[in-house]
Amino acid sequence: MGKLILVRHGHTQLNRPGEGEILRSWLNVPLDEIGLREAEVAAEKLRVYPIEAVYCSDLKRARQTARILRRGFRAPITATGDLRPWNLGVFGGALVKEILPFLNLLTENPAIPAPSGESFYQFYERYERRLKDLLQIAAAAQGYVLAVTHVRNLLAATSIIEGRDKDKVPVCGGPKTGTITIVERNGTGWNIHREDGSSVVQPRAPRPQPEPVVMPEPMPQLQVAS
């Protein structure tokens, strides 16, 4: 019986901490030098696992990470849009602190789609289907199945795997770029834990609650060249 390994893609130029944090969403940004090193470190750790297949988000940062991770073994890579993060449409590329009121509104109203994007429920259901498929593949495998995805997906993974309320998926925290997560059987279900022993959800100070806002009209989404 195999296991599933989830890896958050490596660091990009948009993964800025604190006040400079930029919302990545579906922007097709590549790994930066930090991210390339993180992927190399993760690849070294994964050499001890008999990995049979690799799946990844089809965004460039995830595909790059997957290619680096598989250098220590031979396994096919399947890229899929189902492993993409929540599509927040026009907000991709914006400073998080400047669009926080809109992000809070979407979180509090998970059936409302982001302008030119998708609702949280649409994201969750898309990712849930793919993750459950991967769990079935892993359960039937002799070795391990590897999937490279994004932080929002990893936050949602705990809810999906442990059967928790999807309305209580954390909106912040989560593993840092390059983190390895192990999903394994615990009898009738699955357990999820970080390879380095860290907490599954890293706590962060709560953001201030803004005044109610009205969603803006859709406008062209910012694109970053591949």
Beta strands, then each sheet from edge to edge (+ up, - down):
strand 1: 3-8
strand 2: 51-57
strand 3: 77-80
strand 4: 144-149
strand 5: 180-185
strand 6: 190-194
sheet 1: 3+ 2+ 4+ 1+ 5- 6+
end
